[in-house]
Amino acid sequence: MFDPDRAIAALDAGLAGLSDPRDIRARSVAILSTLRAEAMEDIVAGLASHPRKGRETVRAIAELTDATIRAIHYVATTRLHPNLAPTEGERIAVIATGGYGRGEMAPHSDIDLLFLLPWKPSGWIESVVESMLYMLWDLRLKVGHATRSLDDCLRLAEQDFTIRTSLLEHRLVCGDAVLAQSLRDRLWPELFARTIPEFIEAKLAERAERHRRQGGRRYVLEPNVKEGKGGLRDLQTLYWIAKYIHQVDRAIELVDLGHFTRAEHTTFWAAEDFLWAVRCHMHLVAGRAVEKLSFDMQLEVAERMGYRDAGGRRGVEIFMQTYFRHATRVGELTRVFLTGLEQRHLYRASFLERLRRPRVAAGLRVETGRLAIADPKRYFADPLNILRLFQEALRTGILIHPEAMRLVTQNLRRIDDAMRNSPEAGRIFLGLLLDHGNPERALRRMNELGVLGAYIPEFERIVAMMQFNVYHHYTVDEHLIQCVAALSQIERGELVENLPIVSGIMAEGRIDRTVIYLATLLHDIGKGRPEDHSIIGARIARRVCQRLGLEPARVELVEWLIRNHLLMSDVAQKRDISDPRTLGDFAKAVRSRQRLDLLTVLTVCDIRGVGPTTWNNWKAELLRNLHQLTAEALENGLEEVNREQQADEARQGLRLLLTAQGWDTAEIDAETARHDDGYWQGLPGDTHQVFARLLRGIGAGEIRMDLDPDLRRDATRAAFVVADQPGLFSRLAGALALAGANVVDARTYTTRDGYATAVFWVQDAESRPYSAERMPQLRRMIDRTLAGRAVAQAALADRDRVKKRDRGFRFPTHVTFDNEGSDIHSIIEVDTRDRPGLLYDLTRTLAEEQVQIVSAVIATFGAQVVDAFYVKEADGAKLLSPARQQALERRLREAIREGAERARA
C-alpha cells in the first residue's frame, strides 16, 4: 500500500535541489503517479482474491486518496508556498466530504474536497488550494471542490440539501484539526438538531424521485448499482438520516439504538459488501466511472466475480439473481427503517382518522395510520396470522406498519409444512388472489418480505431470477406478479377499449376465476431448470394446487394451461393462421371454448407482463383473429375450416365492394378469375381490394405500390404489384430493410397472368407503423433494387452490426421443417439472432435453391427472431425429401453465419 511517510520521504529526496515551482509540481506528480500505480495494482489484486467482497477495496482506495492528498498538501505548504508564521486567518483544513468523507471510494469515484477556512481566504490560502488542485488534476483525478469559511458552510448548508448532506459525512484529511472540529461542533446544534423532520422529508422525496428516474422498480434489466432501487444510494440514504438524527458514524450503532436487529445489520453488511464489489469491478472493466450494469457489463462482472454456468443456467443469470436478492433486502429493510422514521417524525393524523378509528381483525390495531400487531408473541403463535395480516391490509386498504413487516420477516420460520397443507391457509391465500380486486399489492409485499417463497417453496427458487435476454424486462417473480396485475386490471374493466375480447371473457364470467388466477401466478414457476419450463412448471403447479385444496378438475385445468401457456402465442405470432390446417390443429389442441377463453386471457396477460413496450396492436390483432377463428371452428365444427369455402366467400366479398365502386361486370370477373384459391384464403378483404386497384390497367414493366399505415394493427401494409421474376420476394425484403422497415408478416402470390402480388406488414425500429411520409424513399429503394442498382447484401452489412451491449446474448440457430402444419405447404422455421438483413439473406438463399415462398411470418423477441416460411418446390410439391431438407438447412445456416461475419467485419 501507499505509505504516507514513505511517500513524503520519496518526495523530499526527489525534490531536493529543485526551486522552480513548475519543476517541483511536475516531479511531485511523477513520483506520486508511480506510487499510486503500485498501490492500485495491490488493491486490484486484493479484489481479485476476494471478488465478491468490496468493502476492503473501497476503504483501501479512500486511504490511498488520503495519502495522496496529504502528500500534495505537504508539497504545497512546504515546497511551493512555505509559510513559517501563518496568521490566525491563514489556517486551512482539507476535508473529505460525500462518499469520500465516508471513507468509501470505487476506483474511479470523484474526490469531493472542502477547503475549510476560518474567514475569507488570504492570498497564501488561494495559492495553496490552487497548487493542490493542479497536482490532483495532473494525476488525472476527478475532483469536486469548494473553498468556504465556517459561516459559509452553515449558511449554504441551510439553503441547499446537497451541501448539507455532503457536510454530514465530512472528515478531516489534513490541515488544521481544530478548525475541522469547530465545523463539527457547530453543525449539529446550530443546524442539524433543529431540522430533523425537514431533512427526513427531503431525503424521502429525493429517494422517491431517484427511484422514479431509474424506472421505479427494483428488477430492471440493466440496473443502476448506485442510484437504482435497492442500490448503494438507498443504503447511504439510511446512513445519512441515522447520522443526522443520532450522530452515528457506523451502521452497527443503529443496532444499539434499536433501529435494527443484529440479523438485519448482517443483511445490510453483506449487501453493501457485495454491491461495492460489483461497482468496483464495473469501474475497472470500463476504465472509468460507470454505474449502469449493462448487459455486456453483466457478463464481464459475473466472470470477474467467479460465477459459472450451472444447472441449466448461465453464470451471468446466477450473478444477477444474487444481485437482485441483495437489492431486494436493501430496499425492503431501508424502506422499513425510513417508513418508521417517517411515522415517528413526520406523521400527522388526519381529522377523519382522529374522529373515526377503523375496525380491524383481532390481534391487530391501527397505529399512526398503519396496520400494526398488538401482541406479537400471541399473534405469531398461529402462523396463519401471517397470511391474515395481508388479507386484512387488502380488505381495509390500510398499509402495513413497518414494525409489523419486520416482525413478519423474523417469524417466517413458522411457515412450515403443516401450515402449507392447511385448508384454512389455502382458503386465505386464494382469498388474497380473488376477493379484493387488487391482489398485486399483497403479492408484491409478500414476495418482498419472503412470505410468498416461504408459503410456496417452489416460488422461492424463481425470486429475483433474471433471464439474460433483452426481451424480458423483469425477473421471473416480478413478471408473474405483473401478469396477475394485468389480469386484475382486465377484470376490473379498465382495459375494455384496448382489450375487448379478454375484457368480455372476464366480464361475462365464462371462465373459472380460481383457475385463471392460479395459472397466471404459476405459469413460469418452472423457469431456471434444464427441462422445458412449461412441462416441469405444469408438474410443479399440480403439487401447489393440490396443497391449496383445489378439486381434481381444476387442478387438471391449471396444469393444462401452464403446459400449453406458450401455444397460442406461438401459433398467433409464428404461424400463418389463414392456413386451415394451422387453425384446425390449434382448435384440436384447445378442444373447448372454455380452454380457448382461459388460454387467451393467460396469453394476453403473459405478453403484457413481459415489459411496458412488449404489447402492441399487432400482437393484439393476431390474438383476436386467432381467438375469433378458433371459436367459430369449435362452434361450427372443424370441417367448416376449408379452403374452398373461404375462397368463395372472399371472392364474393370483393365482388360486392367493386360493384359498389362502379366496376363493370367484365372487370370484376377478370379480377376474381386471375387469382388462385390460396390468394383469396390468405389475405384479408381490404388487401384484396388494394390489389384489385393496383392491378387495374397495369402496364408491362410497371411497378405499383401502396403504403397504408394501420394504427389498429401498429403496422404499415406495403403492397406491391410487379411482373413476377425469380427472387422477387427476397429483393423486396432487402429493399424494405434498406429503407429501415422491419417486416412482421408477408404474403406473396402470382396471378395467372404473371404478376406478383406481394404484401408486407412492416414497422419502424420502435415497433410503430412505418410512416407514409417515407414512401418516396421506399419507392426509390424498390426501383433501385429491382433495377439491380442497390445490392442489399452489401448495403446491409453496416446495419447488421451487433451492438456491444447485445453481443453477450446467446441465440443458437435452429432450423426445422414441418410438413404436417399445412395441407399444401412445407413450413421452414428459422430461430436465430435478429438483424436487419436476416430476412433478405434467408429469402435470397431460398430463391437460389428454387424454393417458392408463399408467406412469411416473423416473430421478434428482443434480439431473437423466429422466421416461419410457408414454401413449396417450383413444381408446387412439398419439401419431403430428407436429403433436400438437409441441403437447405446447410445453406440457410451458411447464410446466417456469413451475414453475422459480415456484420462483425
Buried (B, 14 or more C-beta within 10 A) or exposed (E): BBEBEEBBEBBEEBBEEBEEEEEBBBBBBEBBBEBBEEBBEEBBEBBBEEBBBBBBBBBBBBBBBBBBBBBBBBBBBBBBBEBEEBEEBBBBBBBBBBBBBBBBBBBBBBBBBBBBBBBEBBEBBEBBBBBBBBBBEBBEBEBEBBBBBBEBBBBBBBEEBEBBBBBBBBBBBBBBEEBBEBBBEBBBEEBBEEBBEBBBBBBBEBBEEBBEEBBEBBBBBBBBBBBBBBBBBBBBBBBBBBBBBEBBBEBBBBBEEEBBBEEBBEBBEBBBBBBBBBBBBBBBBBEEBBBBBBBBBBBBBBBBBEBEEEEEBBBBBBBBBBBBBBBBBBBBBBBBBBBBBBBEBBEEEEEEEEEEEEEBBEBBBBBBBBBBBEEBEEBBEEBBBBBBBBBBBBBBEBBBBBBBBBBBBBBBEBBEEEBBEBEEBBEBBBBBBBEBEBBBBBBBBBBBBBBBBBBBEBBBBBBBBBBBBBBBBBBBBBBBBBBBBBBBBBBBEEBBEEBEBBBEBBEEEEBBBBBBBBBBBBBBBBBBBEEEBBEBBBBBBBEBBBBBBBEEEBBBBBBBBBBBBBBBBBBBBBBBBBBBBBBBBBBEBBEEBBBBBBBBBBBBBBBBBBBEEBBBBBBBBBBBBBBEBBBBBBEEEBEEBEBEEBBEEBBEBBBEBBEEEEBEEEBBEBBBEBBEBBBBBBBBBEBBBBBBBBBBEBEEEEBBBBBBBBEEBBBBBBBBBBBBEEEBBBBBBBBBBBBBBBBBBBBBBBBEEEBBBBBBBBBBEEBBBBBEEBBEBBBEBBBBBBEEEBEBBEBBBEEBBBEEBBEBBEBEBEBEBBEEBBBBBBBBBBBBBBBBBBBBBBBBBBBEBEBBBBBBBBBBBBBBBBBBBBBBBEEEEBBEEEEBBEEBBEBBBEBBEEBBEBBEE
